[in-house]
Amino acid sequence: KYDETQCMTAVSVICRIFTGENPSESAIKKGAGLLASGPPSWPSKSEIRKCNFYYWYYGTYAMFQVGGDKWKQWNKSMQASLLPTQCMGGPEDGSWPPVGEWCIAGGRVYATAINALTLEIYYRYERANNK
């Protein structure tokens, strides 16, 4: 059983923007509002399976495309969740712990790859519509 997330809303927001919709259109604003209500947040140990790096990646990509204050708040939450949880020192240096339901299959390699990609969103992509 998987917990509900706003992941597909994030994918929808990206798709709408990349197909030419303006971020000020109501469907995109509604999607961005839903994403803003569930920013990345590293959960307590008892709720660690709720950690969803896949959602964080697509949410970060979508909110970066939306821009503005919602993006700034999302980015703060994303950085506050990922930067202090990256392993430092020892054989796992630079990686992230394989937590959450999607890490069951992908393990530490998946966690590290997707979190590195999430942190690189604004270096790897330009904003559509020159926002």
Buried (B, 14 or more C-beta within 10 A) or exposed (E): EEEEBBBEBBBBBBEBBEEEBEBEEEEBBEBBEBBBEBBBBBBEEEEEBBBBBBBBBBBBBBBBBBBEEBBEEBBEBBBBBBEEBBBEEEEEEEBBBBBBBBBEEBEBEBBBBBBBBBBEBEEEEEBBEEB
